[in-house]
Amino acid sequence: MSMISVDPRLSRFDPLRRIIFYDDFDDGVNGWSELIGNYEHTLDSIIPLSADYRPPMISNLTMWDTGTAGSMEGTYALKLASRAREGSLATSIKRVTFRKPGPVQLEAYFCFKPEASELRLSADDIRAFGVLFDLQDGMNPEIRWMPHLRYLNAQVGEMINRWQVKGETPAFQKIGDRGETVSTPHLGPEFWEFVDAPAQELCYNEIATKMNWHYLRVNFDLAERRFLGFQCNDLVYDGAALKYITIPAMPNLNCMLNAAFWVQTNRDKRAFLYLDSVLLSGEF
């Protein structure tokens, strides 16, 4: 019997052979920070979409009617909270590097809810949440590639409940005058494509203060530069047709293996994404 199978915190995951990091947010933020826009000389050089991403925080999930729920396993979760402004995004990223290109897997337990500021179900108040990876290697040809996976919950008052990927991004813009920094609104509304699969309605429950935790797994191969697939709860999605963004390699990004989560609101009301725990593993 493996050590993982008898560890109550790890046995709910199915990691690959080597655990790169395991973050239980009862222990703190664990290196997850805000995904801020690039800048040079002045903060006014940040492109508009990236200028007001909201940072993560630690939360014990206290609600006005149900009290303090805590996380799925423990007291605290990492909380992403948008502004109360339609389209606002909150983000969190962990910046690491890899030793050897090969299969990589990210797993997480998450919960999404709008702010419970009205006595209504509010199921369509969250537009979307998602996870992305920002990767670069030294293989020939050298490229930077960015797998994006988004759950489009609702849009314009209509429930969508489908997963999306992004195969291209708006052109990069130069930041400053030294030629060292560029930026792009890659979390913008353009170029999202539906995964070729039926809708997946996630458990939301009957009121906006009831929390339900979900499992997410995303697999890709650094050496072959491709999605291997993903899983959310009971449904498994094939990776063969999943697209991702590719751009020319950039200086100073060797062996980059960044992972990020985000959430976006549909209304002038805050949207929340909670992460109980995150595990990144690989084969190396």
C-alpha positions as CSV (number, residue, x, y, z in Angstrom):
1,M,0.0,0.0,0.0
2,S,1.4,3.4,-1.0
3,M,2.0,6.2,1.5
4,I,-0.4,8.4,-0.6
5,S,-3.3,5.9,-0.2
6,V,-3.1,6.1,3.6
7,D,-2.7,9.8,3.9
8,P,-6.2,11.3,4.3
9,R,-5.1,14.6,2.7
10,L,-3.5,13.0,-0.4
11,S,-5.6,9.9,-1.0
12,R,-8.4,12.0,-2.6
13,F,-5.9,12.8,-5.4
14,D,-4.5,10.6,-8.1
15,P,-1.0,12.1,-8.7
16,L,1.6,11.0,-11.2
17,R,4.8,9.5,-10.0
18,R,6.4,12.7,-8.6
19,I,4.5,15.4,-6.7
20,I,5.9,18.8,-7.7
21,F,3.8,20.7,-5.1
22,Y,0.8,20.1,-2.9
23,D,-0.9,23.1,-1.4
24,D,-3.5,22.9,1.4
25,F,-4.6,26.4,2.1
26,D,-5.0,25.7,5.8
27,D,-1.2,26.2,5.7
28,G,-1.4,29.7,4.1
29,V,-1.3,31.1,0.6
30,N,1.6,28.8,-0.4
31,G,3.1,31.0,-3.1
32,W,-0.1,31.8,-5.0
33,S,-0.3,35.5,-5.9
34,E,-2.2,37.9,-8.1
35,L,-1.6,37.5,-11.9
36,I,-0.8,41.2,-12.6
37,G,-0.3,42.9,-15.9
38,N,3.2,43.6,-17.2
39,Y,4.5,47.2,-16.8
40,E,7.6,49.3,-17.4
41,H,8.5,52.7,-15.9
42,T,4.9,53.3,-14.8
43,L,1.9,51.3,-13.7
44,D,-0.1,53.2,-16.3
45,S,1.6,51.0,-18.9
46,I,-0.5,48.0,-17.9
47,I,-3.0,47.1,-20.6
48,P,-6.6,47.8,-19.5
49,L,-7.9,44.3,-19.1
50,S,-5.0,43.4,-16.7
51,A,-5.0,46.6,-14.8
52,D,-7.5,45.6,-12.2
53,Y,-7.3,41.8,-11.7
54,R,-8.1,41.1,-8.0
55,P,-5.6,39.1,-5.9
56,P,-6.3,35.9,-3.9
57,M,-7.0,35.9,-0.1
58,I,-7.5,33.3,2.6
59,S,-11.1,32.6,3.6
60,N,-12.9,30.5,6.2
61,L,-16.1,30.7,4.1
62,T,-18.3,32.6,6.6
63,M,-21.8,33.3,5.3
64,W,-24.5,35.5,6.8
65,D,-27.0,32.7,7.3
66,T,-25.1,29.4,7.5
67,G,-22.2,30.6,9.6
68,T,-18.6,29.5,9.0
69,A,-18.4,26.4,6.8
70,G,-14.6,26.2,6.4
71,S,-13.0,24.6,3.4
72,M,-13.7,21.1,2.1
73,E,-11.1,19.6,4.4
74,G,-10.0,22.0,7.1
75,T,-10.7,25.6,8.0
76,Y,-9.3,27.8,5.2
77,A,-9.5,28.0,1.4
78,L,-7.8,30.2,-1.2
79,K,-10.5,32.7,-2.3
80,L,-10.6,34.6,-5.5
81,A,-13.1,37.5,-5.5
82,S,-13.8,39.8,-8.4
83,R,-15.0,43.4,-8.0
84,A,-18.7,44.0,-8.0
85,R,-18.5,45.2,-11.7
86,E,-19.8,43.2,-14.7
87,G,-16.9,41.4,-16.4
88,S,-14.4,41.9,-13.5
89,L,-11.8,39.2,-13.1
90,A,-10.0,37.8,-10.0
91,T,-6.8,35.8,-10.6
92,S,-4.2,33.7,-8.8
93,I,-1.0,32.2,-10.2
94,K,1.8,30.0,-8.9
95,R,5.1,30.4,-10.8
96,V,7.4,27.3,-10.9
97,T,9.8,25.7,-13.3
98,F,10.3,22.1,-14.5
99,R,13.3,19.8,-14.4
100,K,12.4,17.6,-17.3
101,P,9.7,17.8,-19.9
102,G,7.1,15.1,-19.7
103,P,3.5,14.4,-18.6
104,V,2.2,16.9,-16.0
105,Q,-1.1,16.8,-14.1
106,L,-2.9,19.4,-12.0
107,E,-5.6,18.4,-9.6
108,A,-7.8,20.7,-7.4
109,Y,-10.9,20.8,-5.3
110,F,-12.9,24.0,-5.9
111,C,-16.2,25.7,-5.2
112,F,-17.7,28.7,-7.1
113,K,-20.4,31.1,-5.8
114,P,-21.6,34.6,-6.3
115,E,-21.6,37.0,-3.4
116,A,-24.8,36.2,-1.4
117,S,-26.0,39.8,-1.4
118,E,-29.6,39.1,-2.6
119,L,-32.2,36.6,-1.4
120,R,-32.3,34.8,-4.7
121,L,-30.6,31.7,-6.3
122,S,-28.1,33.8,-8.3
123,A,-27.0,30.8,-10.3
124,D,-26.3,32.9,-13.5
125,D,-24.4,35.6,-11.7
126,I,-21.0,34.0,-12.3
127,R,-19.9,34.2,-15.9
128,A,-16.9,31.8,-15.9
129,F,-14.0,30.4,-14.0
130,G,-11.0,28.5,-15.3
131,V,-7.4,27.4,-15.1
132,L,-4.5,28.1,-17.4
133,F,-0.9,27.1,-17.8
134,D,1.9,29.3,-19.1
135,L,4.8,27.1,-20.5
136,Q,8.1,27.5,-22.3
137,D,10.8,25.1,-23.2
138,G,14.0,25.0,-25.1
139,M,13.0,22.4,-27.7
140,N,13.2,23.2,-31.4
141,P,11.4,25.2,-32.4
142,E,11.3,27.2,-29.2
143,I,7.8,28.4,-28.3
144,R,5.7,29.7,-25.4
145,W,2.4,27.8,-25.2
146,M,-0.5,28.5,-23.0
147,P,-3.3,25.9,-22.5
148,H,-6.5,27.7,-21.3
149,L,-9.5,25.8,-19.9
150,R,-12.7,27.8,-19.0
151,Y,-16.1,26.7,-17.7
152,L,-18.6,29.2,-19.2
153,N,-21.3,29.1,-16.5
154,A,-23.7,31.7,-17.9
155,Q,-23.8,34.6,-20.3
156,V,-26.4,37.4,-20.9
157,G,-28.8,35.8,-18.5
158,E,-28.6,32.3,-20.1
159,M,-27.1,29.3,-18.4
160,I,-24.4,27.7,-20.7
161,N,-22.6,25.1,-18.5
162,R,-20.0,24.1,-21.0
163,W,-16.2,23.9,-21.1
164,Q,-14.1,26.0,-23.5
165,V,-10.5,26.2,-24.7
166,K,-8.6,29.0,-26.5
167,G,-6.5,28.5,-29.6
168,E,-5.3,32.0,-30.2
169,T,-4.9,35.3,-28.5
170,P,-5.0,39.0,-29.5
171,A,-1.6,40.4,-30.7
172,F,1.0,41.1,-28.1
173,Q,1.5,44.8,-27.3
174,K,4.9,46.3,-26.4
175,I,5.2,47.7,-22.9
176,G,7.6,50.6,-22.4
177,D,10.4,51.6,-24.8
178,R,13.2,49.1,-24.0
179,G,11.8,46.1,-25.9
180,E,12.0,43.9,-22.8
181,T,8.3,43.5,-21.9
182,V,5.1,42.7,-23.8
183,S,1.6,41.8,-22.8
184,T,-1.7,40.5,-24.2
185,P,-5.3,40.3,-22.9
186,H,-5.3,36.5,-23.1
187,L,-8.2,36.2,-20.6
188,G,-10.3,38.5,-22.8
189,P,-13.6,37.4,-24.4
190,E,-12.1,36.7,-27.8
191,F,-11.3,33.3,-29.4
192,W,-12.9,30.9,-26.9
193,E,-14.1,27.7,-28.5
194,F,-16.5,25.1,-27.0
195,V,-15.1,21.7,-26.2
196,D,-16.9,19.1,-28.4
197,A,-18.9,17.7,-25.5
198,P,-22.4,18.1,-24.0
199,A,-23.1,20.6,-21.3
200,Q,-22.0,19.7,-17.8
201,E,-24.2,21.2,-15.1
202,L,-22.2,21.5,-11.9
203,C,-23.8,21.2,-8.4
204,Y,-24.8,24.6,-7.3
205,N,-27.5,23.8,-4.6
206,E,-30.7,25.7,-3.8
207,I,-29.4,29.0,-2.4
208,A,-26.3,31.1,-2.9
209,T,-24.8,30.3,0.5
210,K,-24.6,26.5,0.2
211,M,-21.2,25.3,-0.8
212,N,-20.5,22.3,-2.9
213,W,-16.9,21.1,-3.7
214,H,-15.9,19.8,-7.1
215,Y,-12.9,17.8,-8.4
216,L,-10.9,19.0,-11.4
217,R,-7.9,17.3,-13.1
218,V,-6.0,18.6,-16.2
219,N,-3.3,16.7,-18.0
220,F,-0.8,17.8,-20.6
221,D,2.6,16.7,-22.0
222,L,5.5,19.1,-21.9
223,A,7.6,17.1,-24.3
224,E,4.9,16.6,-26.9
225,R,3.3,20.0,-26.3
226,R,-0.3,18.7,-26.2
227,F,-3.3,18.5,-24.0
228,L,-3.9,14.9,-22.7
229,G,-7.4,15.6,-21.4
230,F,-9.2,16.7,-18.3
231,Q,-11.8,15.6,-15.8
232,C,-14.4,17.4,-13.8
233,N,-16.2,15.3,-11.2
234,D,-17.6,12.2,-13.0
235,L,-16.9,13.3,-16.6
236,V,-13.7,12.7,-18.4
237,Y,-12.8,14.7,-21.6
238,D,-10.4,13.6,-24.3
239,G,-7.5,15.9,-25.1
240,A,-6.9,15.1,-28.8
241,A,-8.8,18.0,-30.2
242,L,-8.1,20.6,-27.4
243,K,-6.4,23.7,-28.7
244,Y,-4.0,26.0,-26.9
245,I,-2.3,29.4,-27.6
246,T,1.2,29.3,-29.1
247,I,3.5,32.3,-29.5
248,P,7.3,32.7,-30.2
249,A,9.5,32.0,-27.2
250,M,10.5,35.0,-25.1
251,P,13.7,35.8,-23.2
252,N,14.0,34.9,-19.5
253,L,11.3,32.2,-19.4
254,N,13.2,29.0,-19.7
255,C,11.5,25.9,-18.2
256,M,8.5,28.0,-17.2
257,L,5.6,25.9,-15.6
258,N,3.1,28.4,-14.3
259,A,-0.4,27.5,-13.3
260,A,-3.2,30.0,-12.7
261,F,-6.9,30.1,-11.7
262,W,-9.4,32.9,-12.3
263,V,-13.1,33.7,-11.9
264,Q,-15.3,36.4,-13.7
265,T,-18.6,37.9,-12.7
266,N,-21.6,38.4,-14.9
267,R,-23.2,41.2,-13.0
268,D,-22.3,44.2,-10.8
269,K,-21.8,41.6,-8.0
270,R,-18.7,39.9,-6.8
271,A,-18.0,36.4,-8.0
272,F,-16.0,33.9,-5.8
273,L,-13.9,30.9,-6.6
274,Y,-12.6,28.9,-3.6
275,L,-9.7,26.4,-3.8
276,D,-9.5,23.9,-1.0
277,S,-6.3,22.3,-2.2
278,V,-4.2,22.0,-5.4
279,L,-1.7,19.3,-6.4
280,L,0.7,19.4,-9.3
281,S,2.5,16.2,-10.3
282,G,4.6,14.9,-13.1
283,E,6.5,12.0,-14.6
284,F,10.3,12.6,-14.3
